[in-house]
Amino acid sequence: MFLELLRRRNPRFLRAAAELHHTGALPANTYALDLDTVAANAAAIRREADRLGLAAFAMTKQVGRNPDFCRTIAAAGITEAVGVDLQCALADARGGLGIGHLGHLVQIPRHEAATAAALNPRFWTVFNDTKAREAAAASAALGRDQALLARIVAAGDRFYRGHEGGFAASDVVAVADRLDALDGAHFAGITTFPAQLFDAEAGKVVPTPNLGTLRAAVERLRAAGRDDIEVNAPGTTSAAMLAMLAEAGATQVEPGHGLTGTTPWHAVEDLVEEPAVLYVSEVSHRYGDHAYVFGGGLYVDPVLGLGATRALIVPQGGTIDDAYLVDVEMPAPEAIDYYAMADVREAPTVAPGDTVIFGFRPQAFVTRALTAGITGVRAGTPAVAGVYAADGSDPIGPADINPTVIAGRAS
């Protein structure tokens, strides 16, 4: 679905990716990021957030915490990240972002609380009193007083399976009092996930019951004399929906796929953010009517369902204008994605080494793919800013390998 969006709204990026793979600058099994477009998307989200008085924390897991991506969005005005887990927060910090929020979705393991506290997070979410005490103790040891967000839940709230947990929303006033009593921490506000989701039938993003739970909790807290309550309301975030969140009482939003123009809403309507990510691979070999395409990053986020996949195959020496549009059989979700199989019955000249470009909604951090930021796409002078592993670290390349050592091991 996002391949057609790329062809229509960002064809220069497709052309650049093909050219850079042909020259060897862009490896196979790489999520490429159009940094010019990422910057424009981030600036648009930041402008709308500022207009509405919202704090915006970037979610970077879906693009593998790519350091050039982090630096790009920071330059565009989104200077803090939300770490979906501690590893994410550490990678974001290495990429030059401040840590605006951690502990949500994934709580911090008890023996790693000191590491988390050393990141000086602006907000830290806890699901229970035990995790609150751990966060407070780690912060107190550093002479800090940590602002805590309480993850709350009420009957009827919606969670992805495996994401459940939190304090009872009906007990939020007592929870706030207990967190305030901790040495090294204090109650700052509340959070949930998802506060809103894409409704395929309506063709737009709509609030979940969780957002109503947040609003009711704020009313309880205010009735108890508490003001200045932070309300963190993540989920399917783009500039187009920030006004709705602000009206609902949110104070914090967390754009992720909005930064690359790949929320479900972007798939059905042209929003201000443009598509800025694609997956590049190449043909390994042919067998029968199929070309086998190198995998490693063939994880398609199933939020839009596991529908049919298509790709562009660009012949060596050709351009994107010469590309074949082919159907692709993706590996089964339970299989290791060594290869995808492209139907090339209508593309008889496809050969090993040809470039293959996909456009789907990524979650790079759960793959073994590479990520690479591309500069100069809009100016027609594309270049690879850097290539990184899916955890944001530098991958091992030829310069890291000592031929003498390898030869010694072989003998």
N, C-alpha and C positions, 0 to 999 in steps of 0.2 A: 504493500500500500504506500509506504513512504518512498519507494523507488519512483513511482509516478509523480509524487510530489516534488522530488528532486529534479526530475526531468522538466517539470513545468516551472518551478520557482527558483531553482539554483543549477541550471545546466552547466554553468562555468565550473562548478565544483566537480561535476562528473568528468568534464573534459580534463581538468587539472589532475584528478586522481589517476585517470588512465595514462596521461603523459608521465606522471611521476613513477608509476609502477613500471612502465616501459623502460625507463632509464635505470631502474634499480634503486631509486631513491626511496621508494615506498614499498616495503616488503609485503609479501602475501600474508594473509591472516592478520590484517591490521584494520582497526577502526580509525578512519581518518576524520579529522575535525577541521572544518572551515573556520579558522580563527577570526577572519574578518566578520563573518556572519554571527559567530558566537558573541563577539564584542557588541554588535548592533543589537542582538537579542537581549543581552545582559543590560545594556544601557536603557532599552525600552522598559524592561521590567523594573529597573531601579527608579526611573522617572515616575512611573505610575505608583510604585511603593512610596516614594517620597511625597507625592501629591496627597496620598491617603494617610500618611503618618505611620507606615508599616516598616518594620525591620525585615530585611530580606537576607536569609542565610542560604547559601548555595549547596545543593546536593550534587556531589561529583562522582558517586560510585558508578553511575551508568556509563561514564566515559573513562573508567579506570583511574580516576584521580590524576589524570594527566597534568603534569606540572605546567606545561604551556597553556593549557586550558585554564588552570587556576590563576596564572598570572594575567591572562587576558581578561577574565571576568573581574579581577581585582582592579585592573586599570579602567574598566568600564563602570566601576562604582560599587560592585558587590564584593566587599572586602572580607567577609566572614563566611565560614562554611558550617554546615551541619554534618557531623560525622555519624553515618548510620551505624558504625561500630567504632571501636577504639582504633583499629588499623586504618580506617578511613580518616579519622581525625588526625592521626599521625602523618599520613600521606598529604593531607590538605595543608598541614603546618609546614611540611617540607616544601610544598608548592607555593608558599608565601601567603596563605590565607590565615586570618585569625580564626579561632574556633568560637563560633557563636553559640553552638548547641551540640551537646553529645549526650549519650545515654538513651537515645530514642532513634531508631526502633530497638537497638540492641543494648541491653544493660551492660555496665562495666563489670568484668569479673573481679572478685574481691581482692585478689593479690595484684591487680593492675590499677587499682584506684589511685595509687600515688602517681603513676605515669599519667593518668587522665588529669589529675589535679595540676600537674606540672605544665599542662597545656594552657592553663589559665582560661578555661571556658567561661563564656559569659553566662550561659545557662547549662544546667545539668539535670536531665530528667531521671526520676526514680519511680519505680513501680510499687515499692513497699518500704516499710520502716527499716528493714535490714539494709537495703541499698542506700537509703538516706543516711543512715549512721556511717556506712563505709565512706560515702562521698564527703560527709562532714569531717570525719576523722582525718582523711587524707588531706583535705583543704586546711584544716587547723594546723596540721604538722608543717605546712608551708606558710603559716601566718595569714591565710586567706579566709574570707567569709564567702562561701559559695552560694549563689542564687540557684535554688532548686525549683524545677517544675514537677508537679505531681501529675503522673499519667492517671487519668480517671476513667471509669467505666460505669455504665448503667444498663439496666435491662433493655434490650432492643438495639443496642449499639452494634455496629457492623465491623468485623475484623477479618482480615485474611487469615485463613487457617494457619495456626502456628504463631500468630502475632498477638494473641490474647494476653491480657494481664493489666494490672493497675489497681489503684485504690477505688473503693466504692464511692461513686460521685455523691451519694447521699450523705457521706461522712466527711465531705471536703473541708468543712470548717474545723473539725477536730484534727484532720490531717494537717491543715495549715498551722494550727497551734503546735502540734508535735514537731513539725519541721522547724518552726521558729525557736523551739526550745533547745535545739541542737547546738553544740559548740562547734563553730566552723562552717555553719550553713544557716540559711533562712528560706522561708517559703517565698517564692516569687510569682508563681502562677500555675497554670494548668495546660495540659495538652492531651491530644488523642491522635489516632490515625486509623483510617482516613476520615478527614473531616468533610471531604467531598469526592465524588467519583463521576466518571463519564457515564452517561446514560445513553446507550446505543439507540434506543427507541426514540428518545427525545432529541438526540443529536447534539447534546450539550452537557456540560458539567453541572451536576446538581448536588445540593448538600446531602450528607448522610444523617442518620439520627444522632451520630456522634457530635455533630455541630450543635444540635439542640441541647445535648448533654453539657457541652461547654457553656452555653448561654445560661442554662439553669444553674450551673455551679457558680458562675459569676454573680448571679442574683443572690444566692445563699451567702456568698462571701461578703457582698456589699451590705446585706441585711445585718451581718455580724460586725459591721464597722470597718471592713477592709476595703481599701481603694488601691489604685495603681496596680491592678492585677494583670500580669502578662498572660495572653491567650495565644498559644501556639497552635496553628490550624493547618497542617500540611496535607497535601494530596492533590495531584493533577493540577499543578500551579502554573498559570501563565498570566500575562498582563491583563488579559481580558476578564479574568475572574477576581481580581484583587478588590474591586469595588464591592462585590458581594461579600467578600470575607471581612472587609473593614466594617461594612454595615452590620454584620453579624457579631462584631465585637472583637475580631482578631487583632492582635498587635504584632504577630510574627508570621511570616510566610516563608516557604522553603522551595524555591524553584529548582527543578532538576531537569527533567525532559523539556521544560519550557525553554531552557537555555540553548537547546539544540533543535527546537521546533518539532519535537516528536511526542507530544502528549496525544492521547486519543482524539482530543478535540481538533488538533492540527490535521489529523487524517481526514476529517470531513468538512473542515471549514478553513479558509485562509485567514489566519490570525496575524497579528503584527510580527510575531517571530517567524523566521524563515528556516527551512531545514538546513542543518549544518553538520550532519554526521552520516557517514556511509561505511560500508565494510568492503574491503578490497582483498581479493584472493586471486588465484590463477589456476589454470587447468594443469592437472598433474598428468593425466593419461586418458585415453579413450578406451572404452570397452563396449562393444555392440553399439547401440544407439545413444549411449550416454558418454558425456565428458565428466570425469571425476575431478572435483574441485577441492583444493586443500581447505580443510576446516581448522578448528581450534577456537573460533569465535562464533560458531553457528547457533548461538543461543538467542532465540527470538522471544522477547518479553511477551508472555501470553495474555497480556491485558486486553488485547483486541481479538483474542482467540487464535487458534493455530490454523489459519487459512492457508491457501496456496501461496507459494513463494515464486517470484520471478527474479531474473538477474540479467544484466547486460554482459555479453562476452565481446571484448574488443580484440580483434586480431593484432598480432605483433606487426608493427609498422603501420597500423591504421590509427584512426582517431575514433572518438566517441560517435561520430557520424556513421562509421562503418560497423557499429555494434549490432550484434544479434540480440534480440529480446527472447529469452528462453524460459521455459518452465523448469523448476528445480525441485527435485525430491530431497527434502532435508532429512538428516538422520533422525531416527525416532528419539523422543525425549530421554528414554532410558539408555540410549546407546552413546558411546564415545563418538564425538563428531570428527572423526578423522577426515571424512570426505562428505560432500554433498554431490548429488548426481544430476547433472543438467541434461535435459532432453535435447539432443542436437541433430535430430532427424531432418530438421529444416535448416541446419547450419553445418553443411558438410565440410567446410574448410576449417572448422575449429581444430586447434592443434595444441599440444602441450606448450605451456608458457604463455598462452593468451591470458589477458587480463579479464577478471570477473568482478563485477561490481554489484553489490546488493544494497538495498535500502530498506532496513527494518529497524524496529525500536530496540535498542541495545541495552544490555546490562553487562558491560565489559568486565566488571569486577568478579563475576562468577565464571569467567572463561580463562583460557590460556592464550588469549589473543594479545597482540601488541596494540598500542595506540600511538597516533602521530598527529600533531597539529600541523596544519598547512597554512602558510601565510601567503599574501599576495594574490589570492584567487580573484578578487574583484578588480585588481589592477592588471590582470593578465600576466603576472609574473610569479606563478606559484613556486613555493619552495617548502621543503620539509623542515620544520623548526626543530624537531627532535623525535626520537622513537623511544617508547617506554614500554615496560611490561604492564600487565593489567593491574598491578598494585601501585603503579606510579613510579616504580624504580627503573633505573636504566637496565635494559636487557643485556644479556651477554652477547657480544658481537665478535667479529674476527680479531679486533685489536686486543681483546681480553684473553685470547687463546695463545698459549705458548707452544709452537710446533715442536720444540725440543722435548717438552714434558710429555706431549701426546705420543711422540715417537718412542720415548722411553717406556711408557706404559704399554705400548703395543708390542714391544720386544720382550 
